[in-house]
Amino acid sequence: MSLTTSFTAFRGPRFPAPDVSRGLMLLFIALANTPFWVVTTRSSAPGDAVDTAWLWVRTLLVDHRAYPLFAMLFGFGLATMINRRIASGTQACLQSLPGVDAGREPTPQEVAWAREQATLDARRLVRRRGLWMILFGAAHAVLFSGDIIGTYGLVAVVFAGWLSRKHWKRATAVSAVVTALVITTMYTMGSFVAAQGLSAAAGGQPQATGATTPLSQAVASVTSWGGNTVLTVLLSMVLPSMFLGARLADTDLIAHPERHRRLLAAVGLIGLGVGAAGGVGYAIWSTGGHLAAWAAPLHEVTGLAGACGWLALLALYAGGPTSDGTARRELTGPRRMASAVGRRSMTAYLTQTLLLAAVFLIVPALTGIELHLGEARAAGMALVVWLVTVGLCVALDRGGHAGPFETLLRTAVARSERRRRLPAPPSPAAPVEHGVSPDVYELVR
């Protein structure tokens, strides 16, 4: 009996809100990633009033708000698939018990046994998928050392057991510890920057690595990514955001936003307000002012509030399923396009890197034309790149095709499974007339 599945497959019901939110969120990711390319390739130009205005908008609403939002959606999707996996796996194990097909009701001990086996399988699947995500992230890091796929893969590998067994108290405790580390570290760094009088422009200049060849540059990029991946888990709000998103999967706030319009509207407005207020000090520094020591930790921590605000408003915009309960209602217009991107988020995310690398690295190398982009023009470039990925995903959606990278990940996860033999189930209280071979309890893993 095979229960093989993958979290990237188009199986089971899908609700509109997470997909639409994920698709629109990738625009924020493109906006947040563009400064990396501008700084790395030294393509920046002297700023004007428009650039200053955009820096304020980006700092208050996008920077350190996009990745927590990404992490929340990742946690939500992970927990949703775990719940479905446990439910289907439990049912499959129960159906394999002797006498159940003939109408015998499973005993409570047998139900507990079946659920335990399904939980173990879900945990193993999460870890296997997480390991492949780390590998995908390493390959992505050859071009972009700021890759986030590997970070989420690492989180999935380490906390697969907690997610599958819903250890929310432990998750809350770890999130509190990580938040304390973030505040302490960011305050220390902010104090140092303030004492040195460093500007945001000086702090963003790329450091010399000694890499002079494409191979050495790639090695340096992957090495930097490896260290940043671990530090991001420990010293950012990614982990608390992921746990919060996973916890939301046990509610209907995101699956059925139409039932909680007032609550989500309040969370959206308050969350964005708190996030924007928390970023004021950092925005002052980003636009040439002095950095207060408290500005960096406040900007980082309130990013989670801003992410919650964005998620609430995006869920309201996406809406819920139709009245008959079907999850895939007919979406139209921008919602349909965003949903197409959200269901192929890995493909869109990696395509963004390829396009940005082409714009900032390949085209200048071939044409000899140096780019000198201000902040606003770089943001416009990010918008164009995102729109190209929207067109790609919509074309795939109309053709009924999954994203190529989602297909690759799903195939890798499925083919890397190992066999696991189920332990014998509890004996039923009453004897069963028809014996069943022990081999029936073997699962292909």
C-alpha positions as semicolon CSV with decimal commas, in nm:
position;residue;x (nm);y (nm);z (nm)
1;M;0,000;0,000;0,000
2;S;0,163;0,324;-0,108
3;L;0,078;0,655;0,053
4;T;0,336;0,851;-0,138
5;T;0,249;1,213;-0,190
6;S;0,424;1,544;-0,201
7;F;0,346;1,882;-0,060
8;T;0,397;2,035;-0,400
9;A;0,145;1,822;-0,583
10;F;-0,191;1,958;-0,699
11;R;-0,376;1,710;-0,477
12;G;-0,651;1,776;-0,232
13;P;-0,857;2,093;-0,205
14;R;-0,684;2,430;-0,229
15;F;-0,831;2,748;-0,087
16;P;-0,798;3,073;-0,284
17;A;-0,659;3,297;-0,009
18;P;-0,317;3,130;0,045
19;D;-0,250;3,101;-0,329
20;V;-0,350;3,459;-0,409
21;S;-0,157;3,590;-0,109
22;R;0,152;3,394;-0,209
23;G;0,133;3,522;-0,566
24;L;0,107;3,887;-0,465
25;M;0,367;3,837;-0,193
26;L;0,624;3,747;-0,458
27;L;0,604;4,106;-0,579
28;F;0,719;4,214;-0,234
29;I;1,000;3,959;-0,252
30;A;1,114;4,101;-0,586
31;L;1,108;4,454;-0,443
32;A;1,303;4,343;-0,136
33;N;1,564;4,150;-0,339
34;T;1,639;4,416;-0,599
35;P;1,866;4,621;-0,366
36;F;2,093;4,315;-0,342
37;W;2,155;4,328;-0,715
38;V;2,194;4,706;-0,720
39;V;2,454;4,697;-0,443
40;T;2,635;4,386;-0,566
41;T;2,676;4,520;-0,919
42;R;2,736;4,879;-0,801
43;S;2,449;4,997;-1,019
44;S;2,317;5,260;-0,781
45;A;2,285;5,622;-0,881
46;P;2,253;5,939;-0,671
47;G;1,907;5,955;-0,525
48;D;1,646;6,223;-0,574
49;A;1,316;6,304;-0,406
50;V;1,141;6,013;-0,578
51;D;1,408;5,771;-0,458
52;T;1,377;5,905;-0,104
53;A;1,001;5,868;-0,109
54;W;1,030;5,509;-0,233
55;L;1,288;5,428;0,035
56;W;1,037;5,535;0,298
57;V;0,763;5,322;0,144
58;R;0,989;5,019;0,104
59;T;1,130;5,041;0,456
60;L;0,793;5,084;0,625
61;L;0,593;4,831;0,422
62;V;0,824;4,586;0,242
63;D;1,169;4,540;0,397
64;H;1,163;4,279;0,674
65;R;0,790;4,243;0,612
66;A;0,803;4,034;0,294
67;Y;1,009;3,744;0,429
68;P;0,800;3,700;0,748
69;L;0,495;3,695;0,522
70;F;0,665;3,433;0,303
71;A;0,748;3,230;0,616
72;M;0,391;3,248;0,745
73;L;0,254;3,119;0,416
74;F;0,517;2,846;0,411
75;G;0,421;2,735;0,763
76;F;0,052;2,747;0,675
77;G;0,100;2,532;0,366
78;L;0,325;2,288;0,548
79;A;0,082;2,239;0,836
80;T;-0,216;2,210;0,600
81;M;-0,049;1,932;0,406
82;I;0,058;1,759;0,726
83;N;-0,302;1,763;0,849
84;R;-0,423;1,614;0,522
85;R;-0,144;1,359;0,518
86;I;-0,224;1,240;0,869
87;A;-0,596;1,221;0,793
88;S;-0,551;1,021;0,472
89;G;-0,275;0,804;0,620
90;T;-0,481;0,721;0,926
91;Q;-0,774;0,617;0,709
92;A;-0,550;0,403;0,488
93;C;-0,399;0,224;0,788
94;L;-0,740;0,157;0,936
95;Q;-0,865;0,014;0,606
96;S;-0,576;-0,232;0,609
97;L;-0,686;-0,384;0,942
98;P;-0,842;-0,731;0,933
99;G;-1,219;-0,727;0,935
100;V;-1,262;-0,355;0,875
101;D;-1,367;-0,407;0,515
102;A;-1,636;-0,643;0,643
103;G;-1,783;-0,373;0,864
104;R;-1,593;-0,416;1,191
105;E;-1,538;-0,093;1,380
106;P;-1,174;-0,030;1,472
107;T;-1,097;-0,020;1,842
108;P;-0,966;0,300;2,004
109;Q;-0,625;0,133;2,033
110;E;-0,625;0,059;1,660
111;V;-0,726;0,417;1,577
112;A;-0,442;0,547;1,795
113;W;-0,200;0,306;1,626
114;A;-0,312;0,416;1,278
115;R;-0,281;0,784;1,364
116;E;0,067;0,731;1,509
117;Q;0,187;0,559;1,192
118;A;0,040;0,836;0,975
119;T;0,206;1,099;1,194
120;L;0,544;0,928;1,160
121;D;0,504;0,916;0,784
122;A;0,412;1,284;0,771
123;R;0,719;1,373;0,975
124;R;0,947;1,169;0,748
125;L;0,796;1,332;0,441
126;V;0,846;1,682;0,580
127;R;1,210;1,611;0,657
128;R;1,274;1,455;0,318
129;R;1,119;1,752;0,144
130;G;1,314;1,991;0,364
131;L;1,643;1,824;0,272
132;W;1,566;1,861;-0,097
133;M;1,475;2,227;-0,042
134;I;1,817;2,282;0,115
135;L;1,976;2,132;-0,196
136;F;1,762;2,351;-0,421
137;G;1,859;2,652;-0,213
138;A;2,230;2,570;-0,247
139;A;2,195;2,555;-0,626
140;H;2,002;2,884;-0,623
141;A;2,275;3,041;-0,406
142;V;2,523;3,009;-0,692
143;L;2,350;3,315;-0,838
144;F;2,181;3,466;-0,532
145;S;2,337;3,432;-0,186
146;G;2,021;3,575;-0,032
147;D;1,823;3,259;-0,115
148;I;1,547;3,178;0,133
149;I;1,445;2,830;0,009
150;G;1,729;2,667;0,200
151;T;1,628;2,847;0,519
152;Y;1,275;2,710;0,500
153;G;1,413;2,367;0,417
154;L;1,634;2,377;0,727
155;V;1,339;2,481;0,942
156;A;1,131;2,194;0,799
157;V;1,405;1,938;0,870
158;V;1,465;2,052;1,227
159;F;1,104;2,106;1,334
160;A;0,919;1,838;1,134
161;G;0,838;1,645;1,450
162;W;0,699;1,948;1,631
163;L;0,481;2,043;1,337
164;S;0,342;1,693;1,286
165;R;0,271;1,648;1,659
166;K;0,154;2,006;1,711
167;H;0,392;2,095;1,993
168;W;0,269;2,454;2,003
169;K;0,392;2,524;2,358
170;R;0,744;2,429;2,259
171;A;0,713;2,635;1,942
172;T;0,601;2,937;2,145
173;A;0,894;2,900;2,385
174;V;1,147;2,871;2,102
175;S;0,989;3,167;1,922
176;A;1,024;3,376;2,239
177;V;1,391;3,280;2,270
178;V;1,459;3,361;1,904
179;T;1,282;3,696;1,939
180;A;1,496;3,780;2,241
181;L;1,810;3,689;2,045
182;V;1,694;3,908;1,756
183;I;1,636;4,207;1,983
184;T;1,969;4,164;2,163
185;T;2,172;4,113;1,847
186;M;2,007;4,391;1,650
187;Y;2,041;4,634;1,938
188;T;2,412;4,553;1,969
189;M;2,464;4,599;1,596
190;G;2,261;4,919;1,597
191;S;2,465;5,058;1,884
192;F;2,787;4,983;1,697
193;V;2,665;5,144;1,374
194;A;2,540;5,448;1,563
195;A;2,869;5,484;1,750
196;Q;3,067;5,461;1,428
197;G;2,837;5,702;1,250
198;L;2,801;5,468;0,952
199;S;2,546;5,556;0,687
200;A;2,308;5,312;0,518
201;A;2,492;5,364;0,189
202;A;2,826;5,275;0,346
203;G;2,680;4,973;0,523
204;G;2,535;4,844;0,198
205;Q;2,856;4,846;0,000
206;P;2,971;4,499;-0,104
207;Q;3,277;4,366;0,075
208;A;3,574;4,245;-0,122
209;T;3,591;3,866;-0,124
210;G;3,895;3,814;-0,344
211;A;3,681;3,622;-0,593
212;T;3,801;3,697;-0,945
213;T;3,662;3,410;-1,154
214;P;3,303;3,292;-1,204
215;L;3,385;2,969;-1,019
216;S;3,538;3,144;-0,720
217;Q;3,248;3,390;-0,713
218;A;3,000;3,101;-0,713
219;V;3,188;2,926;-0,430
220;A;3,197;3,248;-0,229
221;S;2,825;3,302;-0,288
222;V;2,730;2,950;-0,175
223;T;2,959;2,976;0,128
224;S;2,800;3,305;0,226
225;W;2,456;3,153;0,176
226;G;2,537;2,860;0,403
227;G;2,632;3,084;0,693
228;N;2,341;3,320;0,633
229;T;2,094;3,031;0,624
230;V;2,180;2,925;0,978
231;L;2,195;3,282;1,105
232;T;1,858;3,362;0,947
233;V;1,693;3,079;1,143
234;L;1,851;3,194;1,469
235;L;1,856;3,572;1,431
236;S;1,547;3,671;1,233
237;M;1,170;3,648;1,267
238;V;1,146;3,367;1,010
239;L;1,103;3,091;1,271
240;P;0,833;3,267;1,480
241;S;0,656;3,360;1,156
242;M;0,663;3,003;1,031
243;F;0,520;2,867;1,356
244;L;0,248;3,133;1,352
245;G;0,153;3,040;0,997
246;A;0,144;2,671;1,090
247;R;-0,081;2,750;1,384
248;L;-0,319;2,937;1,153
249;A;-0,370;2,614;0,958
250;D;-0,570;2,480;1,253
251;T;-0,813;2,771;1,218
252;D;-1,028;2,890;0,930
253;L;-0,899;3,248;0,931
254;I;-0,710;3,200;0,605
255;A;-0,910;2,915;0,455
256;H;-1,241;3,101;0,504
257;P;-1,162;3,472;0,535
258;E;-1,521;3,557;0,442
259;R;-1,623;3,439;0,790
260;H;-1,390;3,685;0,967
261;R;-1,405;4,005;0,766
262;R;-1,410;4,247;1,060
263;L;-1,134;4,068;1,247
264;L;-0,909;4,042;0,941
265;A;-0,972;4,406;0,848
266;A;-0,873;4,512;1,199
267;V;-0,564;4,291;1,198
268;G;-0,469;4,421;0,854
269;L;-0,491;4,789;0,944
270;I;-0,341;4,757;1,292
271;G;-0,066;4,521;1,174
272;L;0,043;4,747;0,889
273;G;0,022;5,047;1,121
274;V;0,242;4,885;1,384
275;G;0,485;4,763;1,120
276;A;0,511;5,108;0,963
277;A;0,555;5,281;1,297
278;G;0,826;5,035;1,394
279;G;1,018;5,110;1,077
280;V;1,032;5,490;1,110
281;G;1,367;5,497;1,287
282;Y;1,524;5,264;1,032
283;A;1,375;5,464;0,745
284;I;1,537;5,779;0,880
285;W;1,874;5,605;0,867
286;S;1,805;5,457;0,521
287;T;1,740;5,804;0,381
288;G;2,060;5,953;0,521
289;G;1,978;6,029;0,882
290;H;2,133;5,909;1,207
291;L;2,062;5,555;1,327
292;A;1,926;5,515;1,680
293;A;2,032;5,191;1,852
294;W;1,673;5,083;1,908
295;A;1,570;5,137;1,545
296;A;1,719;4,812;1,409
297;P;1,557;4,567;1,657
298;L;1,226;4,753;1,643
299;H;1,226;4,742;1,264
300;E;1,297;4,366;1,266
301;V;1,045;4,262;1,532
302;T;0,758;4,479;1,409
303;G;0,814;4,325;1,067
304;L;0,608;4,030;1,190
305;A;0,319;4,265;1,271
306;G;0,347;4,414;0,924
307;A;0,348;4,066;0,771
308;C;0,033;3,976;0,966
309;G;-0,130;4,291;0,838
310;W;-0,044;4,209;0,478
311;L;-0,164;3,849;0,515
312;A;-0,497;3,959;0,662
313;L;-0,565;4,212;0,385
314;L;-0,451;3,976;0,108
315;A;-0,674;3,702;0,245
316;L;-0,969;3,941;0,245
317;Y;-0,891;4,039;-0,113
318;A;-0,869;3,675;-0,224
319;G;-1,194;3,573;-0,055
320;G;-1,310;3,228;0,043
321;P;-1,444;2,922;-0,138
322;T;-1,789;2,910;-0,294
323;S;-2,099;2,843;-0,088
324;D;-2,101;2,475;-0,182
325;G;-1,769;2,430;-0,004
326;T;-1,550;2,367;-0,305
327;A;-1,201;2,504;-0,260
328;R;-1,120;2,591;-0,620
329;R;-1,380;2,851;-0,703
330;E;-1,359;3,032;-1,031
331;L;-1,125;3,325;-0,988
332;T;-1,115;3,608;-1,238
333;G;-0,892;3,900;-1,320
334;P;-0,595;3,979;-1,094
335;R;-0,702;3,716;-0,841
336;R;-0,674;3,442;-1,100
337;M;-0,333;3,563;-1,214
338;A;-0,205;3,590;-0,856
339;S;-0,338;3,242;-0,780
340;A;-0,154;3,101;-1,081
341;V;0,169;3,250;-0,946
342;G;0,099;3,136;-0,591
343;R;0,054;2,775;-0,700
344;R;0,393;2,796;-0,871
345;S;0,570;3,010;-0,615
346;M;0,905;2,828;-0,631
347;T;0,915;2,858;-1,009
348;A;0,826;3,227;-0,988
349;Y;1,081;3,292;-0,714
350;L;1,367;3,123;-0,900
351;T;1,264;3,284;-1,229
352;Q;1,287;3,624;-1,065
353;T;1,650;3,554;-0,979
354;L;1,728;3,442;-1,334
355;L;1,570;3,756;-1,478
356;L;1,738;3,992;-1,232
357;A;2,073;3,822;-1,293
358;A;2,022;3,870;-1,667
359;V;1,942;4,239;-1,622
360;F;2,220;4,324;-1,378
361;L;2,495;4,080;-1,480
362;I;2,454;3,931;-1,826
363;V;2,320;4,225;-2,027
364;P;2,584;4,474;-1,902
365;A;2,858;4,215;-1,966
366;L;2,742;4,158;-2,324
367;T;2,665;4,519;-2,415
368;G;2,926;4,700;-2,208
369;I;2,654;4,935;-2,083
370;E;2,674;5,006;-1,712
371;L;2,347;5,041;-1,526
372;H;2,298;5,341;-1,299
373;L;1,961;5,296;-1,138
374;G;1,810;5,492;-0,855
375;E;1,595;5,324;-0,592
376;A;1,269;5,403;-0,769
377;R;1,389;5,278;-1,108
378;A;1,521;4,960;-0,949
379;A;1,177;4,907;-0,796
380;G;1,024;4,957;-1,140
381;M;1,260;4,690;-1,271
382;A;1,141;4,455;-0,995
383;L;0,779;4,519;-1,092
384;V;0,854;4,436;-1,456
385;V;1,030;4,115;-1,353
386;W;0,733;4,012;-1,139
387;L;0,492;4,082;-1,425
388;V;0,699;3,857;-1,651
389;T;0,670;3,575;-1,397
390;V;0,296;3,637;-1,381
391;G;0,273;3,593;-1,757
392;L;0,477;3,272;-1,738
393;C;0,263;3,124;-1,461
394;V;-0,063;3,221;-1,630
395;A;0,055;3,052;-1,950
396;L;0,140;2,736;-1,754
397;D;-0,196;2,752;-1,579
398;R;-0,390;2,776;-1,904
399;G;-0,200;2,478;-2,036
400;G;-0,277;2,278;-1,722
401;H;0,092;2,250;-1,628
402;A;0,248;2,269;-1,285
403;G;0,557;2,482;-1,233
404;P;0,871;2,303;-1,358
405;F;1,055;2,350;-1,029
406;E;0,753;2,230;-0,830
407;T;0,744;1,920;-1,052
408;L;1,117;1,865;-1,003
409;L;1,087;1,894;-0,625
410;R;0,783;1,666;-0,614
411;T;0,961;1,403;-0,821
412;A;1,275;1,422;-0,607
413;V;1,075;1,386;-0,287
414;A;0,879;1,089;-0,419
415;R;1,177;0,901;-0,560
416;S;1,393;0,945;-0,251
417;E;1,153;0,769;-0,015
418;R;1,259;0,453;0,167
419;R;1,069;0,143;0,268
420;R;0,925;0,129;0,618
421;R;0,747;-0,170;0,768
422;L;0,462;-0,088;1,000
423;P;0,468;-0,242;1,346
424;A;0,190;-0,490;1,417
425;P;-0,138;-0,320;1,512
426;P;-0,311;-0,389;1,845
427;S;-0,507;-0,713;1,840
428;P;-0,883;-0,659;1,812
429;A;-1,091;-0,761;2,111
430;A;-1,289;-1,016;1,913
431;P;-1,130;-1,285;1,694
432;V;-1,137;-1,225;1,322
433;E;-1,250;-1,513;1,104
434;H;-1,051;-1,425;0,797
435;G;-0,677;-1,394;0,855
436;V;-0,473;-1,131;0,682
437;S;-0,113;-1,172;0,583
438;P;0,133;-0,958;0,783
439;D;0,257;-0,816;0,455
440;V;-0,058;-0,605;0,437
441;Y;0,093;-0,376;0,698
442;E;0,394;-0,295;0,485
443;L;0,405;0,057;0,350
444;V;0,625;0,150;0,059
445;R;0,839;0,440;0,173
